[in-house]
Amino acid sequence: MTPKNRSVLRAFSILRVFHHEDEWVSVSEIGRRSALPFASTYRLLQTLEETGAVERAENGSYRLGYLIAALPNPAGRVMMLN
């Protein structure tokens, strides 16, 4: 079996918590839905925000970012992540 990058797997578990592109979710809720510790969730969200995979609102909640929106096949994208 090929070794897996745990950080990448965790990042995808975060992206999977979003049910649609315009859903804003708090850090605590993202952690709960992804079953990751708060600190890990927060650090991964910071990295995902830097890359444009998620976007952060002024109130600290997150939604899928422009990087995800720019992927081909927008109709099937969210289903593909879930």
C-alpha positions as CSV (number, residue, x, y, z in Angstrom):
1,M,0.0,0.0,0.0
2,T,1.3,3.5,-0.8
3,P,2.0,5.7,2.2
4,K,-0.6,8.4,2.7
5,N,-0.1,12.1,3.5
6,R,-2.2,12.6,6.6
7,S,-2.4,16.4,6.2
8,V,-3.8,16.0,2.7
9,L,-6.4,13.5,4.0
10,R,-7.3,15.9,6.8
11,A,-7.6,18.8,4.4
12,F,-10.0,16.8,2.3
13,S,-12.1,15.9,5.3
14,I,-12.5,19.6,6.0
15,L,-13.5,20.3,2.4
16,R,-16.1,17.5,2.6
17,V,-18.0,19.2,5.4
18,F,-19.4,21.9,3.1
19,H,-22.8,20.9,1.6
20,H,-22.9,23.7,-1.0
21,E,-20.6,26.5,-2.2
22,D,-22.4,29.3,-0.3
23,E,-22.6,27.5,3.0
24,W,-20.8,29.4,5.8
25,V,-19.6,27.1,8.6
26,S,-17.9,28.0,11.9
27,V,-14.5,26.5,12.8
28,S,-16.1,24.6,15.7
29,E,-18.7,23.1,13.4
30,I,-16.1,22.2,10.8
31,G,-14.1,20.4,13.5
32,R,-17.2,18.6,14.7
33,R,-18.2,17.5,11.2
34,S,-14.7,16.4,10.2
35,A,-14.0,14.8,13.5
36,L,-10.7,16.7,13.8
37,P,-9.4,18.5,16.9
38,F,-10.0,22.3,17.0
39,A,-6.3,23.2,16.7
40,S,-5.8,21.0,13.7
41,T,-8.9,22.3,12.1
42,Y,-7.9,25.9,12.6
43,R,-4.3,25.3,11.2
44,L,-5.6,23.5,8.2
45,L,-8.2,26.1,7.5
46,Q,-5.5,28.8,7.6
47,T,-3.5,26.9,4.9
48,L,-6.6,26.2,2.8
49,E,-7.5,29.9,3.0
50,E,-4.0,30.8,1.8
51,T,-4.4,28.6,-1.3
52,G,-7.9,29.9,-2.0
53,A,-9.6,26.5,-1.3
54,V,-11.7,28.2,1.5
55,E,-12.7,31.8,2.2
56,R,-13.0,33.3,5.7
57,A,-15.7,35.8,6.7
58,E,-15.2,38.7,9.1
59,N,-17.1,36.7,11.8
60,G,-14.6,33.8,11.4
61,S,-16.8,31.3,9.5
62,Y,-15.6,29.7,6.3
63,R,-17.0,28.6,3.0
64,L,-15.6,27.0,-0.1
65,G,-13.2,29.4,-1.9
66,Y,-12.4,30.5,-5.5
67,L,-10.0,27.7,-6.0
68,I,-12.8,25.1,-5.6
69,A,-15.2,27.3,-7.6
70,A,-12.7,27.4,-10.5
71,L,-12.6,23.6,-10.8
72,P,-14.2,22.1,-13.9
73,N,-17.7,20.5,-13.7
74,P,-19.2,22.8,-11.1
75,A,-22.5,20.8,-11.1
76,G,-20.8,17.7,-9.9
77,R,-18.1,19.2,-7.7
78,V,-19.8,19.1,-4.3
79,M,-21.1,15.6,-4.9
80,M,-17.6,14.5,-5.8
81,L,-16.2,15.9,-2.5
82,N,-18.9,14.2,-0.4
